[in-house]
């Protein structure tokens, strides 16, 4: 068993190492699920086989010592040197391969349940959601706000809230579901979303905006036009680049429901199909979103982002956001 455990840990190290250097794309949810099952198997084996076997061996040592002392006492020898307690403790001790499998099962199970059904941490990798979210923000995502979903396959089993306009949502990227994206919900099923000349309209009604002083982006070392946008009754800040054109070019991967969008030199107009959502980044001219790759299906939803719990470069960013 120690050799098998070492082999499994070696395979895990190779998988994580290849994922880290970019040799292949990893799936942390699937990995955590497999680790939970594997450590559970070791935990069961420990409880049902290995521990009873060690206990029986320890009892045999004590019984043998008791028998030996009785025999020596009959022979008139009352002082016997032995360290049964140390031997018993050594026999009862878990071997390393059980410490690092069965011993970790409760911790891995707790992480799996917490991450799958309650809250999941994410790291913001790009500037598409500036100024709401900055590169390096470590955020929490509410996994049950939009309903309870089975881990790995992401199938909804219990309904809860529907996404609202203005929500910041994490979802599986439609082009590559192994990648998680984060954007803002702009259009709900049935909405007509127009983004023309950098003005957002929903169902023919322009979305209210209020100008703010220009925003200085530390990463690009440039200023951007900043506004407050009111969506779904909630305010959030957006950025636009006056030097960027308003039109967009859809990606070749945008195939499903492609006919729901009309592109021209001013921008794009899309009708959101049933069971789908139109997503955009708050950094409007620096965001690959539904304008480029299409709609997000309900089955791709991961959860609602709501809290920055750490940014090692700027602790002032910690806190809730809309």
Helices and strands as residue ranges (DSSP letters): H 2-21, H 28-45, I 46-50, H 51-74, H 84-92, H 96-99, G 102-104, H 105-117, E 119-123, E 138-142, E 148-149, E 156-158, E 168-172, E 180-187, E 192-196, E 199-202, E 205-206, E 209-217, E 222-231, E 234-240, G 258-260, E 261-264, E 267-271, E 276-280, G 284-286, H 290-293, E 296-297, G 298-300, E 301-310, G 315-317, E 319-320
